[in-house]
Amino acid sequence: MAWARSSENSLGAAADAADNLTADFDASLSGLGHELGSAAYNMSEVLALPIFKQEGLENSFQYILCAATSPASKINEETVTYLNQRQSYELRLKRLGDNSSFQGGELLKSVVRVVFHDRRLQYTEYEQLAQWRSIRPNERLLDIDIPLSVNIYDIRKDPTAVNKVEFQWDPNKDTSVAVQVHCISTEFTAHRHGGEKGIPFRIQVDSYSVDDEHLNSASCQIKVFKPKGADRKIKTDREKMEKKPDKDKYQPSYEYTILTELSTPDASFNSPASSSFNSSFQTPPDINRSLQSPTNSVPTPTEDVVDKAGSPEPLALPSEPLSPGASIQDTQNWLVHNRFGNYVRTFNNFAGADLLRLTREDLVQICGPADGIRLFNALQARAIRPRLTIYVCLESQHVYHAIFLENLCVEELKLKIAQLFNASPSQLADLYRQGPTGIHVIITDQMVQNLNDETCFALSMVKAENDENRYHVVFK
């Protein structure tokens, strides 16, 4: 009987401990799962998440975006979160484990950014964001609603990097930042369909010590709709799920989004101005300078090439593929020339053969999804199909040469012709196309853009009237 009474006491103590543990979770996650000012959340769903069942989180971070995940995400797929354009969403930041080392008021630094999720757009990220800035000058793609943010300091918004914000925060205090995404997903689609056809983005958070040591990175997939569009989309998805017979193949919809940690074994190379995603969205270089850059000149990884933010200066023309016999120095030069200057220190002991042995998964793990995929494709020398191919020959010859155009402009066409026939671009005056009845029609950018792919032309050179050292080129 005494044994039974003792057992009952033990069970009661265990139950009390479990209740206390639940209460601690309840207090630390108060308000989780809703946008600013929302009602209560379902605590059982929070505790059921895999992230709370993992071990070894003592020195990790947790980021929670208070926005609902889609109910249309399959079990084996990453969830997607719907946001309304320009609406403020609470992003909670928390450092897990022992924070006693921060009792002296030491702060952490975090960078929040929006980047492309789609691989195709990752390749042209620079051009896409530059075009967006030209259409919407003086606007930011990502911004912070400062009055609604809690316990963040030293907020920085780089005017040349409209997709990111930087701030400091105290890990011993409840911290949240109210983020706003100002562009919708359809702004980067070829045909402006409705929101459901828009491309997905990613919200990524990178955290650093005050000494700029990289500590943690995490991200989640989002789609951005016009105001109230995200609410309608969630409702539509739920209605569709109710009608599906195979509901068990889909993930439940949560009223909050926990960002997934990015695995970066050697993440100390990152700085607050750089991440595993390309984020240098500056004004594109002048087309003439880009076209006239020699393809065989490889800069060395010096401060003249890599800017203060750690991002290499963009080079318009591709370099030669990396050779397996490349030395360590040649490999460093190749990385810088191909806009991988952020990773020079990461691969500082790699020769060409070492880098080429890395698999796609290795590079994604080291450099993150965007740069890892881009580096893998650059190493494998995957050719990008030109936007326009034409075939030309001199009128007196019968051997044609292929000209590949990317920018579809007269200056590019003139440069390619000059290179083909070992002439200087300055020696070429106007370009003409022979029209009906033998008339000469001046070639403009619009005409180049409307040429049929793989058209053949015979070229004739005609001396310019006012300058014997220059020639007009006639396309027949």
NORTA-V113595 format. One line per field, one symbol per residue. phi: phi as a letter, one per 20 degrees, with the letter a starting at -180 (. if undefined). Layout:
BEGIN
phi = ???
END
This chain:
BEGIN
phi = .fffffffffffffffffffffffgfffdfnfncfgneefdefffffefgfedfdmefcccccceebfeffeefgedffcdecegmeecfdedbeenedffdfenfddcccdbdcfeffffffdggfffffffffcfmddfcbdefgeecldclfccffecfdbccbdbefecfcbcedcdedefefdefcfffgfefeedcecdddcffemefdacbbbeccddfgmffffffffffffffeefdffedffedebcefefeecgcefffcgecbfdfcedefffgfffffefffdedfefdffeeffendfffdfdfefffegeffffffffffffdmdffdfffdfdeegffffffegffffffdngffffffffffelffefffbccdcbfgedcdececdddelcfffffffffffdldegffeeedcdfdglnfddfedgffffdfffmedcddcdcfffebfeccedded
END
